Amino acid sequence: MSFKNWMILALFFLFILLYEHLTINYSPSTSFLLNLQSLGYIDKKLDLSTDPGNFLSFTYGIVGFVIMLFTNFYIIRKRVSFLKSLGNLTHWLNLHIFFGVLGPIFIIFHSDFKVRGIVSISFWSMIIAASSGFVGRYFYINAAKKQKEYMEMVDNAITDLKRAVPKDKESDKDFLKGIVAKGFAYMGGTDGEERVSFAGLPMFVMKSMFGDLKVALGVSVIKEYRGTSLDTRLKYVSKLKRNVVYQDTYRRLLSYWHTFHLPFTFFMYVTAVIHIISSLIFKV
């Protein structure tokens, strides 16, 4: 399943949980859970209010924590040698991010949007780790292929691009070179700048993401060729060229991201375990 479809599924769960949260508190007669309870399918002794510490909150918390544990399947798949042939790593990463999004959704409803004390450390560590996962995936996707693979893809893409060049421009030797240079700048690249300094990384990330956003929104590289196969192929060539030129930069960014991401994940698990133990033993 594609990354987009995993995110749609996560949003579906968010919608269901939000609907139940709102109906339980503001329109009980339209709540699925309360209606099931009134029909006898759910024990009527159970308190289905959204207040922290009650049955529903407790269930959300357990489900959310277990789902967060599922995120470690990706790490195990990546680190254990005999599992490295088990599926495409990018697909595992997509599943990892799905669990990393879905788990916090359940935890947010578990807390009933009330966070305080030591739990707040786990909660905000979780939010930072989950949201930064999208950034990490972006760096990984752009740095995943080997340089040789990218070069072969660029050569093939440029061959396809040449086929889309208008007939009146085929004899213009500088036309193709000019539009590729424009496309490179469109995607956030700077000619002559193959290595980005540490201080220049934030600006590079902004320009790179803005370039991909323009592609997603359908913004053309050259206005007069908007909607043509030339524009579509030029965007593809430009992105590949950017990834070839800045592959080392994306890998550095991925390394820095891991350094940032892992401590928050560690704090999240440690404080979550403390919270679970104190809740079960001391009822707090």
TASUL-V395962 format. One record per helix or strand of 3 or more residues. SS is the DSSP state (helix for helix, strand for strand). FROM is the first residue (numbers start at 1). TO is the last residue. If there is no record, write none. Layout:
ss: [SS SS]
from: [FROM FROM]
to: [TO TO]
This chain:
ss: [helix helix helix helix helix helix helix helix helix helix helix helix helix helix helix]
from: [3 28 32 55 72 81 89 119 147 167 173 201 223 229 247]
to: [26 30 38 70 79 83 110 143 163 169 186 217 225 245 282]
